[in-house]
Amino acid sequence: MEACMKLLSGLVLVYILFFCSCKKEPGTTQFVSYEDTTWTVIGRTFIHPLDTAFTAAYTETLTTPVTGGDTLHFNRLADVFCPAGFCTTGNGGAVNGKVNVSLLYARTKGDFIRFARPTYSNTEGLLDNTAAFKITVSQNNKALTLTPGKMINIHFVSPAGLHNENRPLYGDTTIYNTGNFTWLGLSNQALLQPFTQTGNAGITFGYNLLTPKTGWMGCGREAENAGSAQTKLAVILPPICTNKTASVYAVLKNQRSVIRLNPEIISRAFISGKIPANTEVTLVVIAKTKMYYYLDSVSYTTAASGWQAIKIKPHRSTKEEINAFLDSL
């Protein structure tokens, strides 16, 4: 009898917990789960849902034979030249036939947010980035690597003109931070060569970016205000926006710089102590819960020093609306 009572009590508890975690939609008989509002410690292998929510739709894939050098023409004024025998299997084995070359092109400040590739380096500091690319090679859904000594050439029209200070950058995805990403400056300037060409559309400026490996490559330079005074920012969001569901970025107005704010579990705020002081920024909040997307932005001029706390309440949105907003940055 006592065992039965314990079992019944357990079932009642489960029943109560279930309905306490649900709500009834107005005018319906359907119950839906409440959104998770808990903040938890995130491990090294955690992938934020927003970091990959938009990448698939913007990734282009073209096919090329391995044996013959070929130039692939992607959208947004980017071409990729693949030399003969440019790829191998992961253990160095030969590859025959045709392979898929995929390109994800971060061309705007909105793209740096959309693809979760902020322009900050743990070693270089704040960057002013011209462009960034993620290039992958595969065959039969298996990733391939570039053959040692072979390099892919990304030929692209620059969205921000030419700058003498620009240098090649490599995207490190092995680091442990928010987004598990940082930019590393490469010392081999020969990997980045500017060009000027004249055609029917007039004079265009761009770069040839040589990449010896797959993954993220780009070009940029140290931001002019990288060494200036910095201020500290704390963005406070509604409970539905947690470190597992929301991302916050600071977009600097007069340069191609985007900083990702880090979620802090103790304060339950998104913070950064690396924002240039006395600078016009747009704070962008994007969240993805089990049921909805959320979006909001606030234009703001940072103070000369000290901490500033800003409350933002994002509104329900759609992927289409978020993409349109990011295109406007």
C-alpha positions in Angstrom: 0.0 0.0 0.0 2.8 2.4 0.9 4.6 1.6 -2.3 1.4 2.4 -4.3 1.0 5.8 -2.4 4.6 6.7 -3.3 4.0 5.8 -6.9 0.8 7.9 -7.0 2.5 10.9 -5.3 5.3 10.7 -7.9 2.7 10.6 -10.8 0.9 13.6 -9.3 4.2 15.5 -9.0 5.1 14.8 -12.7 1.5 15.9 -13.7 1.9 19.2 -11.8 5.3 19.9 -13.2 4.1 19.2 -16.7 1.2 21.6 -16.5 3.3 24.2 -14.6 5.7 24.2 -17.5 2.9 24.7 -20.1 0.4 27.4 -21.0 -2.8 27.4 -23.0 -2.8 29.5 -26.1 -5.8 31.9 -26.0 -8.8 30.7 -27.9 -7.4 27.2 -28.3 -7.4 23.9 -26.5 -3.7 23.3 -27.3 -1.0 23.6 -24.6 2.5 24.7 -25.5 5.6 24.7 -23.4 6.9 27.8 -21.6 10.1 29.1 -23.0 13.3 28.2 -21.1 14.5 31.2 -19.1 17.4 29.6 -17.3 21.1 30.6 -17.7 23.5 27.7 -17.7 27.2 27.2 -18.0 28.0 26.5 -21.6 30.7 24.0 -22.5 33.3 24.2 -25.3 31.2 22.1 -27.7 28.1 24.3 -27.4 27.0 25.8 -30.7 24.7 28.8 -30.3 21.5 28.3 -32.4 21.9 31.8 -33.9 25.4 31.1 -35.1 24.1 28.7 -37.7 20.5 29.8 -38.2 21.3 31.9 -41.4 24.3 30.3 -42.9 22.7 27.6 -45.1 20.6 30.0 -47.1 23.7 32.1 -47.9 26.1 29.3 -48.7 26.7 28.7 -52.5 28.0 25.4 -53.8 29.5 24.8 -57.2 31.1 21.7 -58.7 34.6 21.4 -60.3 36.8 18.6 -61.5 39.9 17.9 -59.3 42.2 17.3 -62.3 41.8 20.6 -64.2 42.3 24.1 -62.9 38.9 25.8 -62.9 37.5 29.2 -62.0 34.1 29.2 -60.2 31.9 32.2 -60.5 29.9 32.9 -57.3 27.5 35.6 -56.6 28.3 39.0 -55.0 31.3 39.5 -57.3 33.5 36.7 -56.0 35.4 34.1 -58.1 37.3 31.1 -56.8 40.2 29.6 -58.8 41.0 26.0 -57.9 44.3 24.7 -59.2 44.6 21.1 -60.5 44.9 18.5 -57.8 44.0 21.1 -55.1 42.3 18.7 -52.6 42.9 15.4 -50.8 41.1 13.3 -48.3 41.6 13.9 -44.6 44.5 11.4 -44.4 46.2 12.6 -47.6 44.5 10.2 -50.0 44.0 11.0 -53.7 40.6 12.4 -54.9 39.2 11.7 -58.3 36.3 13.1 -60.3 34.4 16.2 -59.3 34.1 17.9 -55.9 31.8 20.5 -54.4 33.3 23.9 -53.5 31.1 25.9 -51.1 31.5 29.6 -50.3 29.9 31.7 -47.6 30.8 35.4 -48.1 30.6 37.9 -45.3 30.5 41.2 -47.3 28.7 43.6 -45.0 28.5 44.5 -41.3 25.1 42.7 -41.3 26.8 39.6 -42.6 29.4 39.7 -39.7 26.4 39.4 -37.4 24.4 37.0 -39.6 27.2 34.5 -39.7 28.5 35.2 -36.1 31.9 36.4 -37.3 32.5 39.7 -35.3 35.5 41.8 -36.3 37.4 41.3 -33.0 40.7 39.4 -32.5 41.8 38.1 -29.2 45.4 38.9 -30.2 45.0 41.8 -32.6 42.2 43.7 -30.8 39.5 45.6 -32.7 39.6 45.1 -36.5 38.1 47.0 -39.4 37.3 44.2 -41.8 36.8 44.4 -45.5 35.5 40.9 -46.2 35.5 37.3 -45.0 34.9 34.0 -46.6 34.3 30.4 -45.4 35.4 28.0 -48.0 34.8 24.2 -47.8 35.4 21.3 -50.2 33.6 18.0 -50.1 32.8 14.9 -52.1 29.9 12.6 -51.3 29.1 14.6 -48.2 32.7 14.0 -46.9 34.9 17.0 -46.1 38.2 17.3 -48.0 41.3 19.3 -47.2 43.6 21.3 -49.5 46.7 19.5 -50.8 49.9 20.8 -49.2 51.5 23.4 -51.4 48.2 24.1 -53.2 46.2 27.3 -52.6 42.7 28.4 -53.6 42.5 32.0 -54.9 39.5 34.0 -54.0 39.2 36.9 -56.4 36.6 39.5 -55.2 35.6 43.1 -55.8 36.1 44.9 -52.5 33.0 46.3 -50.8 35.1 48.9 -49.0 37.8 49.9 -51.5 41.5 49.3 -51.0 43.6 50.0 -47.9 47.3 49.8 -47.6 47.1 48.5 -44.1 44.9 45.5 -45.0 46.4 42.1 -44.4 45.2 38.5 -44.6 43.3 37.0 -41.6 42.6 33.5 -40.6 39.5 32.5 -38.6 40.3 30.3 -35.6 37.4 28.1 -34.6 39.3 26.2 -32.0 39.4 28.9 -29.4 37.0 28.8 -26.4 34.9 32.0 -26.2 31.4 33.2 -27.1 30.9 31.7 -30.6 34.2 29.8 -30.4 35.8 32.2 -32.9 38.5 34.8 -33.3 40.5 36.3 -36.1 44.3 35.8 -36.3 46.5 38.1 -38.4 48.8 36.3 -40.9 52.3 37.6 -41.5 52.5 36.4 -45.1 51.3 39.5 -46.9 51.8 37.7 -50.2 48.5 35.9 -49.5 46.6 39.2 -50.1 47.2 41.1 -53.4 45.1 44.1 -54.4 44.0 44.7 -58.0 42.5 47.4 -60.1 40.7 46.7 -63.3 38.8 48.7 -65.9 35.7 47.3 -67.6 32.3 48.2 -68.9 31.2 49.1 -65.4 34.2 51.4 -65.0 37.1 51.0 -62.6 36.7 48.3 -59.9 39.0 47.6 -57.0 39.5 44.3 -55.2 41.8 41.6 -53.8 43.1 38.2 -54.6 43.1 36.3 -51.4 45.1 33.1 -51.4 44.0 30.5 -48.9 46.2 27.4 -48.0 43.4 25.8 -46.0 39.7 25.4 -45.8 37.6 27.3 -43.3 37.4 31.1 -42.6 39.8 33.5 -44.3 39.4 37.3 -44.7 41.2 40.6 -44.9 41.1 43.6 -42.7 43.2 45.9 -40.6 43.6 47.2 -37.1 40.8 49.7 -36.5 41.9 53.3 -36.2 40.3 53.5 -32.7 41.6 50.2 -31.6 44.1 51.8 -29.2 41.8 54.6 -28.0 40.0 54.8 -24.7 37.5 52.1 -24.1 34.2 52.0 -22.1 32.2 49.2 -20.6 28.7 48.2 -21.7 26.1 45.9 -20.1 23.0 45.1 -22.0 20.1 43.8 -19.9 17.4 41.7 -21.7 14.0 40.2 -20.7 14.1 36.7 -19.0 13.3 35.0 -22.3 16.7 36.1 -23.6 19.4 33.9 -22.1 22.9 32.9 -22.9 21.5 30.0 -24.9 19.0 31.9 -26.9 20.2 35.5 -27.5 23.1 37.3 -29.1 24.1 40.9 -28.7 26.3 42.9 -31.0 27.7 46.5 -31.1 28.0 47.8 -34.6 30.3 50.8 -34.9 28.8 53.5 -37.2 31.7 54.9 -39.1 33.8 51.8 -39.7 33.3 48.1 -40.6 33.7 46.9 -37.0 31.3 44.6 -35.1 31.8 43.5 -31.5 30.0 40.6 -29.9 29.0 41.1 -26.2 29.6 38.2 -23.9 26.9 36.7 -21.7 27.7 36.8 -18.0 25.8 34.2 -15.9 26.2 36.0 -12.6 24.7 39.3 -13.7 22.5 37.7 -16.5 23.6 40.5 -18.8 25.6 40.8 -22.0 28.7 42.7 -21.4 31.9 44.1 -23.1 34.7 46.2 -21.8 36.2 46.7 -25.2 33.8 49.3 -26.8 35.6 52.5 -28.0 34.6 55.5 -25.9 32.6 58.4 -27.4 31.6 56.3 -30.4 28.3 56.0 -32.2 27.1 52.4 -32.1 24.0 50.4 -32.9 23.3 47.7 -30.4 21.6 44.7 -32.0 19.8 42.0 -30.1 18.7 38.8 -31.9 17.1 35.9 -30.0 15.9 32.4 -31.1 13.7 30.5 -28.7 11.9 27.2 -29.2 8.9 29.0 -30.8 10.0 32.4 -32.1 12.6 34.8 -33.3 13.1 38.2 -31.6 14.9 41.4 -32.8 15.6 44.9 -31.6 18.2 47.6 -32.0 19.2 50.8 -30.2 21.4 53.6 -31.5 23.7 54.8 -28.8 26.8 57.0 -28.2 29.2 55.4 -25.7 30.4 57.4 -22.7 33.9 58.5 -22.1 34.5 56.0 -19.4 32.9 53.7 -16.8 30.0 51.2 -17.0 26.8 51.9 -18.8 23.8 49.6 -18.4 21.2 49.6 -21.2 17.8 47.7 -21.2 16.5 46.4 -24.5 13.3 44.6 -25.0 13.3 42.8 -28.4 10.0 42.2 -30.2 8.8 39.1 -31.9 10.2 38.9 -35.4 10.8 36.5 -38.4 13.9 35.4 -40.2 12.9 37.4 -43.2 12.6 40.6 -41.1 15.9 39.9 -39.3 17.7 39.5 -42.7 16.1 42.7 -44.0 17.3 44.6 -40.9 20.8 43.1 -41.2 21.0 44.2 -44.8 20.3 47.8 -43.7 23.3 48.0 -41.4 
